[in-house]
Amino acid sequence: MVGPSGAGKSTLIRLLNGTLFPTSGEVRVLGQRLDKLSAGALRKVQSRIGTIYQQFHLIDNLQVVHNINAGHLAHWSFSRSLISLIRPMDIQTAFNALEQVGIPEKLYERTDRLSGGQQQRVAIARVLVQNPEAILADEPISNLDPGLSKEIMDLLLDLSYRSGKTLISSLHAIEFAKSHYERIIGLRKGRILFDSSTDFITESMINSLYQGRN
């Protein structure tokens, strides 16, 4: 999903992961209408959806292993979650996830000592541990420089292909949308301006999407 600031990209991500409900209409995810579910049923659907945020949503003063293990919270009991904060559990699973994102040596590093690109890799590893059916990435590269942005986009695309998981992202960078995705949805002022295969996206479509944004 691409579009200018305020187009509704992050709002749509929140509607899809059930952290926001529509004021009109309805949202169906994995066959379920989210605003009609009980709290327990909603949590079950949310456990099947992984979200990667632009602000990473990590706990800085904890080791990387603890942040990755947060991906288990939807499946672990409360007592097991507390025990794992004292003595990390499922260390091999966390290590394997870190290995997939390329920084296994950072398992016991304090999270606030990592670079921005490394922190985003930790956030992705947390989603891998959660093992959802679909991954939502809300501006996953907005806080990264161009070189790191390409690394993260390459990583997300590779993980999606290897795992067979649906990947939906919101992006400001149209060049990465065109180079890494098969389908692009253009949003402007909360409405879909176009929904097209990447091969058929034209410059005039992009220009109409961003015209007058300032």
C-alpha positions as CSV (number, residue, x, y, z in Angstrom):
1,M,0.0,0.0,0.0
2,V,1.4,3.4,-1.0
3,G,0.2,6.9,-0.7
4,P,1.0,10.3,0.9
5,S,1.0,10.9,4.7
6,G,-2.6,10.8,6.0
7,A,-3.8,8.6,3.2
8,G,-4.9,5.9,5.7
9,K,-2.2,3.2,5.3
10,S,-1.4,2.8,9.0
11,T,-5.1,3.0,9.8
12,L,-5.8,0.1,7.4
13,I,-3.0,-1.9,9.0
14,R,-4.6,-1.4,12.4
15,L,-8.0,-2.4,11.0
16,L,-6.5,-5.6,9.7
17,N,-4.8,-6.6,12.9
18,G,-7.8,-5.8,15.1
19,T,-6.3,-3.0,17.1
20,L,-8.8,-0.6,15.6
21,F,-12.4,-1.1,14.6
22,P,-14.4,0.6,11.8
23,T,-17.0,3.2,12.6
24,S,-18.9,2.0,9.5
25,G,-18.8,-0.9,7.2
26,E,-17.0,-4.1,8.2
27,V,-13.6,-5.7,8.2
28,R,-13.1,-9.4,7.7
29,V,-9.8,-11.1,8.3
30,L,-9.1,-14.8,7.9
31,G,-12.8,-15.3,7.4
32,Q,-13.8,-13.5,10.6
33,R,-15.6,-10.2,11.1
34,L,-13.3,-8.7,13.8
35,D,-15.7,-6.2,15.4
36,K,-18.2,-9.0,16.2
37,L,-15.8,-11.3,18.0
38,S,-15.5,-11.8,21.7
39,A,-12.2,-10.7,23.3
40,G,-10.9,-14.3,23.4
41,A,-11.9,-15.1,19.8
42,L,-10.3,-11.8,18.7
43,R,-7.0,-12.7,20.4
44,K,-7.0,-16.1,18.6
45,V,-7.4,-14.3,15.2
46,Q,-4.7,-11.8,16.2
47,S,-2.3,-14.6,17.1
48,R,-2.5,-15.6,13.4
49,I,-1.4,-12.2,12.2
50,G,2.0,-10.7,12.8
51,T,2.7,-7.0,12.7
52,I,6.0,-5.2,12.2
53,Y,5.9,-1.5,13.2
54,Q,8.0,1.5,12.0
55,Q,8.9,2.2,15.7
56,F,9.9,-1.5,16.2
57,H,7.9,-1.8,19.5
58,L,10.8,-3.4,21.4
59,I,11.7,-3.1,25.1
60,D,15.1,-1.4,24.9
61,N,16.5,-2.4,28.3
62,L,15.8,-6.2,27.8
63,Q,18.1,-8.6,26.0
64,V,17.2,-9.5,22.4
65,V,16.1,-13.0,23.4
66,H,13.4,-11.6,25.6
67,N,12.1,-9.3,22.8
68,I,12.0,-12.2,20.4
69,N,10.2,-14.4,22.9
70,A,7.4,-11.9,23.0
71,G,6.3,-13.6,19.8
72,H,5.2,-16.5,22.0
73,L,3.0,-14.5,24.3
74,A,-0.2,-15.4,22.3
75,H,0.5,-19.1,23.0
76,W,2.3,-19.1,26.3
77,S,0.5,-19.1,29.7
78,F,1.0,-16.1,32.0
79,S,3.2,-18.1,34.4
80,R,5.4,-19.3,31.6
81,S,5.8,-15.8,30.2
82,L,6.9,-14.5,33.7
83,I,9.4,-17.4,34.2
84,S,10.9,-16.7,30.7
85,L,11.6,-13.1,31.8
86,I,13.8,-14.5,34.6
87,R,15.3,-17.4,32.6
88,P,14.7,-17.3,28.9
89,M,12.9,-20.3,27.5
90,D,12.9,-21.7,24.0
91,I,16.3,-20.3,23.4
92,Q,16.9,-22.4,20.3
93,T,13.8,-21.1,18.7
94,A,14.9,-17.5,19.3
95,F,18.4,-18.3,18.0
96,N,16.9,-19.9,14.8
97,A,14.8,-16.8,14.2
98,L,17.7,-14.5,14.7
99,E,19.8,-16.7,12.3
100,Q,17.1,-16.3,9.6
101,V,17.4,-12.5,9.9
102,G,21.2,-12.6,9.9
103,I,22.2,-11.6,13.5
104,P,22.3,-14.8,15.6
105,E,25.3,-13.4,17.6
106,K,23.1,-10.7,19.1
107,L,20.9,-13.1,21.1
108,Y,22.0,-11.9,24.5
109,E,22.8,-8.3,23.5
110,R,20.8,-5.5,25.2
111,T,18.3,-4.3,22.6
112,D,19.1,-0.6,23.0
113,R,22.7,-1.3,22.0
114,L,21.7,-2.4,18.5
115,S,21.6,-0.2,15.4
116,G,18.2,0.7,13.9
117,G,18.6,-1.9,11.2
118,Q,19.4,-4.6,13.8
119,Q,16.4,-3.6,15.9
120,Q,14.1,-4.0,12.9
121,R,15.6,-7.5,12.3
122,V,14.8,-8.3,15.9
123,A,11.2,-7.2,15.4
124,I,11.0,-9.4,12.3
125,A,12.5,-12.3,14.3
126,R,9.8,-11.8,16.9
127,V,7.2,-12.2,14.2
128,L,8.9,-15.4,12.9
129,V,8.7,-16.9,16.4
130,Q,5.0,-16.0,16.5
131,N,4.7,-18.0,13.2
132,P,1.5,-16.2,11.9
133,E,-0.3,-16.9,8.6
134,A,0.1,-13.3,7.4
135,I,2.6,-10.5,8.1
136,L,1.6,-6.8,8.2
137,A,4.5,-4.4,7.9
138,D,3.6,-0.8,8.8
139,E,6.3,1.5,7.3
140,P,9.0,-1.0,8.1
141,I,11.8,1.1,6.6
142,S,10.7,4.6,7.4
143,N,13.4,5.0,10.1
144,L,16.3,3.5,8.1
145,D,18.7,4.8,5.5
146,P,18.5,3.7,1.9
147,G,21.1,1.0,2.2
148,L,19.5,-0.6,5.2
149,S,16.0,-0.1,3.7
150,K,17.0,-2.3,0.8
151,E,18.4,-5.0,3.2
152,I,15.2,-5.1,5.2
153,M,13.0,-5.1,2.1
154,D,15.0,-8.0,0.6
155,L,14.8,-9.8,3.9
156,L,11.0,-9.5,4.2
157,L,10.5,-10.6,0.6
158,D,12.8,-13.6,1.0
159,L,11.1,-14.7,4.2
160,S,7.7,-14.3,2.6
161,Y,8.7,-16.5,-0.3
162,R,10.4,-19.1,1.8
163,S,7.6,-19.4,4.3
164,G,4.7,-19.0,2.0
165,K,3.2,-16.3,4.2
166,T,1.1,-13.4,2.9
167,L,3.1,-10.1,3.3
168,I,1.2,-6.8,3.3
169,S,3.2,-3.6,3.7
170,S,2.5,0.2,3.8
171,L,5.3,2.2,2.3
172,H,6.2,5.8,1.5
173,A,9.0,4.7,-0.8
174,I,7.3,4.0,-4.1
175,E,10.6,2.6,-5.6
176,F,10.6,-0.2,-3.1
177,A,7.0,-0.9,-3.7
178,K,7.7,-1.3,-7.4
179,S,10.8,-3.4,-7.0
180,H,9.7,-5.8,-4.2
181,Y,5.9,-6.3,-4.6
182,E,3.6,-7.9,-7.2
183,R,0.6,-5.8,-6.4
184,I,0.3,-2.2,-5.4
185,I,-2.7,-0.4,-3.9
186,G,-2.7,3.4,-4.0
187,L,-4.5,5.1,-1.2
188,R,-5.4,8.8,-1.0
189,K,-7.6,10.5,1.6
190,G,-8.8,7.1,2.9
191,R,-9.9,5.9,-0.6
192,I,-8.4,3.4,-3.0
193,L,-7.2,5.4,-6.1
194,F,-5.9,2.3,-7.8
195,D,-5.3,-1.4,-7.2
196,S,-3.0,-3.0,-9.8
197,S,-0.3,-5.5,-10.7
198,T,3.0,-3.7,-10.4
199,D,3.7,-4.3,-14.1
200,F,0.8,-2.0,-15.0
201,I,1.6,0.9,-12.7
202,T,2.3,4.0,-14.7
203,E,4.0,7.4,-13.9
204,S,0.6,9.1,-14.4
205,M,-1.0,6.9,-11.7
206,I,1.8,7.7,-9.3
207,N,1.6,11.4,-10.1
208,S,-2.1,11.5,-9.5
209,L,-1.6,9.7,-6.2
210,Y,0.8,12.3,-4.8
211,Q,-0.4,15.5,-6.6
212,G,-1.0,18.4,-4.3
213,R,0.2,16.5,-1.2
214,N,1.9,19.6,0.1
